[in-house]
Amino acid sequence: MSDLLVVKAKIKEAAKGCNVSGDLAEALDAKLRQLVADACSRAEANGRKTVMGKDL
């Protein structure tokens, strides 16, 4: 897999009080990549090249 879009240390910070397995960052990265791709598609469908928060 290419470089992760998420920071493992930040995931651990966000998961206060919970253990974080080694595969969580990869799974979260896959979800994030899909969210971004879907947001890009929505922006394009609305005639925009700029992806905005409302596209999520």
Secondary structure, DSSP 8 states (H G I E B T S, - for coil): ----SS-HHHHHHHTTTS---TTHHHHHHHHHHHHHHHHHHHHHHTT-SS--GGG-
